[in-house]
Amino acid sequence: MKYISINDLSNTIRNNIWKIPNDIDFIIGIPRSGMICASIISCILNVPLIDINGFLAGAKPSGGERLKFFNSKQTNKVLVVDDTVWMGNAINKIKNDLQNYKEYEFIYLCVYLEGPAINNIDIFLEDIRSYSNNYTESILHEWNIFQHHEHLMRRWMFDIDGVFCIDPPDDRNEEEYLNYIKNATPLFIPKSRIGCIVTYRISKNQEITKQWLEKVGIKYDQLIMFNADNRIIRDTCGISPGQFKGNIYKNAQHNLFIESDDDQAQIIAQISNKQVFCVKTNKMYNE
């Protein structure tokens, strides 16, 4: 799998900005992901921006206060922007919506070309079809990594603490710790059913953990916890969190582990020799 961060996205746009005509009148972004790209391009080129729904509703593109200091020619060239194109369904729908606006020259752009729909767009900034083999699930983006389809996310493993919720306090204070995991503050909550959850929490706290997962709406196939009745037994086993998760991941059919701690992520990747994504550092290991 190829991982693309928002920093990668920004660099791709900046390094390929020369591919975009310099006389664009304004930019239309396709929500949601396309708006990220459209906003970056809008700022670099210093041209107004609007989302497609606002444009179709009759709203005017906005450039903020900065544009008041610059003069621009009215060219009626409009750049329509999305983050990726695979089969081109989204772009084709937009083209259909815009077909009656004869006064504008619409130029269709995607930042990343992932699939076969090259004829549906006018400009692409980077061709990454070699990574996807025309199969978009081989590419992950920072801006939607937790919101993929169920058939993909059920092949992944997830940590809990630092991923689904903010890291809890030290579990040596049992009362404080139990109170926290009962009412943990949610962090990244997937909307689709996921595969396996692997946590260093002790199995004694399994029911509390299950109740919290249900409360925040996380649906999963399997929950694996450290088989111990208390923290002391777990700690005397001499198995670190990274080793525990890495060994489980190594022997599983899953193809991605989502971890919160960078040190643990590197250990998991080393043991499993498979891909691990670290939430806190935004790094993909074994890519």
N, C-alpha and C positions, 0 to 999 in steps of 0.2 A: 504493500500500500504506500502511496505517496501522500505525505501530509503537507498541507499548505496553511501557513499561519497568516494572520492579518498583516504582519510585517512583510511576509513574502508577497502578499497581494499588493501592498503599497509599493514595494520595490519594483514589481513587475509593471505596474502602471507607470511609475516614474521613468523607468528605463525604456519604455516603449511609447512614451507620450508623443514622439515624433510621428507615429503612425496615424494620429488623429488630425484632421484638418484644423488649421489655426483660425478659421473664420466661422466657427460654430456659433450660432445665435443663442441657443440654450440647450440644456441637457435634460432628458427624461429618464428617470431611474425606474427600474422594475422592482417593486417590493418583493421580498424583504431584502435579500442579499444584494440585489443589483443596486439598491440605494447606497450601500457602503461604497461600492466602486464608483457610482455616479457622483457621490459627494467628494471623493478624493479627486476625481478628474475635474469636477467643477472648481475646486479650490486651486488646483494647479493651473488650469487654463483661465481662471478668473471669469467664469461665465455663469449666468443664472441656472438654477436647478429647480426641478419640480418632479413629483412622482406621477406615474401614469394615471392614477385615479383622479388626482387633482387636475391634471391637464384635461382629461375627458369631461370633468365636471365644470370646466370653464375657468378654473383658477389661473392666475398669472405666475410665471416662473419668478423665483425670488433670488436675489443675489446678495442680500444683506447690505449693511452699511458701506462695506468696502467698495462695492461696485459704483457707488455714487461719485467716486473720485476719478472714474475712468470713462472715456468715451468709447462706444462700440458701434460698428456698422450693423444695420439690419440686413441679414443675408437670408433669413428664413431657412437656414440649415439647422437641423435639429439632430442631436446625437441621442440615440436610444440605447441604454446601457443595461446589461445583465452581467452577473458574475461569471456564469458558465453556460455553455450550450452543449447539449448532448444530442438529443433527437430533434431539438428545435421547436418543441410544442409551445413553449411559453412565448418565444419570439413570433411564431406564426399567429398566435392569438392576438398579440399586440399589433402586428401588421394588419390584421383584419379590423381591429378597433380603430386604427388610424387611417384606413383607406379613404375616408371621405374628406380628410384634411389636405386638399389638393394644393393649398397655398404654401405648404412646407415641403422641403426636401429632407426626408428622414434617412439617417445613416445608422445602421444597426451594428452594435459593437458588443462583443463579449470579451472579458479579460482572459478567460481560459477556454480553449476549445478542447472538449473532452471526448466528443463522439463524432459521428458521421455527418452531422448537419452543417457542414462547411458552406454549403450553398444558401443557407438561410440567413447568413450574416454578411455584412460588408467588410468588417474589420475584426480580427482577433489579435490580442496582444501576445499570447503565448499558446503554442500548440503542445498539449500534454497527452495526446492520444497514445503515444508510445508507452505511457504508464498505465493507461486504462484498457488498452486493447479493445477500445470501443465499449468498455464495460465500466460505467461510472463508479461502481462501488469500490473500485480499486483506489479511489482518491478520496481523501478526507480533508475537510476544511475546518479551520478553527471556529468559524462563525456558526457552524451547525453540527459539530461533532457529536453533541448529545441528542440530536433530533433526527436521527436516521430512521429508515423503515425497520420494522420488527424483524424481518428475515435476515437483516444484516446485524442488528444489535444483539440478537440471540446467539451470535457466534462470539460475543465479547465477554470478558470478565471485568468486574468492577470492584474496587475497594469501596468502603462506606465513608469512613471518617476523612474529611478533607475533600471528598468528591460529592457525595450526596448531602453532606451536612458539614458544618464548621467543626474543626477538630475539637473533641471533648477535652475536659481537664484531665489531669493525671488520675489514673484509675486506682491509685493507692488510697485516695480518699473515697471510699466506696459509696457513701451516701451522696456526696456531691456528684460523683460520676454517674450513678444510676439515675439521679434526678435529671442530669443533663441529657442522657441518651433517650430518656422518655420524652423529652421536649426539645430535642436538638433543632437548631436553626437550619432550615433547608438551604442548600447551596445550588447544585446542578441536578435538576430532576428530569430524567428522560420521560418523554411522552409516550414512547412505544415500549412494549414488553422487551425486557433484556434477558440475557442468558444467565450467567452465574455471578453471584456476589461472593467474594472471598474476603473475609475480614479476620484480623488478629484478635477481635473480641472473643472472650471465652464463651463456650457453649452454654454456660449457666445463664447467660443473658440473652438466650435465643428468643424467648417469647417477647421480651421487651423490644428487642430489635425488630422482630416481625410485626409487632403492633405499630411501631413507628413507620416502617416501610409501607404498611397498609394505609396509615393515616395520611402520608404525603402522596400516596397514589403510585408508588413504584411497583410495577408488576415484573416478576422474575421467574425463571425456571428452577433455580437452585440457590440455596444459601449454605455456604460452608463457613463454619466458625472453628476456632481452635478448641479442640476437644479437651477441656479442663474445667473443673468445678470452681477453681479460683485462680487469681492472678499468680499466686506463689507457685502453684504447680506448673503453670505455663512457663513462668520465668526460669524454673529449674530445669526445664527440658533443653535449654541451650539452643533453641531455634529462634532466630530473629524474625521479625515480621516479613522482611524481604525474602528470606529463605523459605518461610512457610508458604507464602503466596507463589514464589517462583517454582517450587516443587509441584504444587497443584497445577499451575498453569502449564508446566512442561509436559505433564502427562494427560492433558486435556486436549480436546479437539478445537478449542477456541483459538482464534487467530489475533486477538488484540486484548491487552490488559490496560485498564484505566486506573492509574495510581496517583495519589496526591503528593507523596514525598519523593523528592528527587533521588536521594540515596537508595531508598527502597526500589524505586523504578529501575535504577541501574542494576541492582542485584537481581531483580526479577528477570530483566532482559538477559543478563549474563547466564543465569541458571537455565532459563527456558530456551534461549537462542531464538526467541520470537519477539514480535513488536510490542513495545510498552509505551504508552503515552502518559507523561507526567503533567497533571493539571496545573500545579503551582509554577513550574518553570516553562510550561508550554513547549516541551521538547518531546520528540518521538525518538525512541531508541530502537536500534536494529532496523532502521528504515532501509 
